[in-house]
Amino acid sequence: MVKRFFEDLVEGEALKCLPFQMKKEQILAFARSFDPQPFHVDETQASHSIFGGLTASSLHTLSACTRSVVC
């Protein structure tokens, strides 16, 4: 992978993230530690949310995307 620095970024450029599959246990562990919203940590409450079930935290998905771009 080619190293890129802040100065190399182009405004409006889309970064392509590699596919990443999160396991339920990973989603729960991250959410319990960093983003304990009901739709991230409680299956019953999550089933009544707009998502219809457990959902990974946006911070978790951003971290996964960052990892796929940086390393």
N, C-alpha and C positions, 0 to 999 in steps of 0.2 A: 504494500500500500504506500502511496506517495504521501509524504508529510505535507500538511497544509497548515498555514498560519492564518490568523485573523485577516491579515492584509491580502491574502489570496482569495477571500470570499468575494463573491459578486452579488450585489444587491438584486434580489428577486430570484436568485439561483435556487433551484429545488435540490435538496439533498436526498439521495435515495438510501433508505434504511433497509438493511437485510431483513428477511423474514425472521421473526422471533416468536417462539411459542412459550407462553407462560403457563406453568402448572398451577393448579388451584392452590396448592400449599404455598407456592411462592407469592401468589397474589395476596393470600391471607397474611402471611408473615410480614410482607412489606406494609400492607395497610394497617395492621395492628401496631406496627412500630412508628409509622410516619403519617398515616392518613386514615384514621379510624372512623370514617363515615359509615353509616349503616349499610349502604349498598356495596361497600367494599368488604365488610367483615361479618355481616349477618345475612345468611341465605334467606330466611323468612322475610325479613324486611326488604331485602334486595328484590325478592320476587314481586313485590308490590311497587317497585320503583319504575321509572320510565324505561329502564334498561331491561326489566323483567328477570333479572338474576344478578349474581355477583359480577362486579365489574372491576377491572384493574384500575388503580389510581392513575390519573393523568401523569403524575410525577413518576410513577413506575414505568409507564410506557415511554415517557420522554427519556428516562435513564437508559432503557433498553435501546432506544434509537441512537442516543448519544454513543453508547458503547459500540454499536455496529458501525458508526461513522468514524469514530476516533481510533479504534483498534482493529 
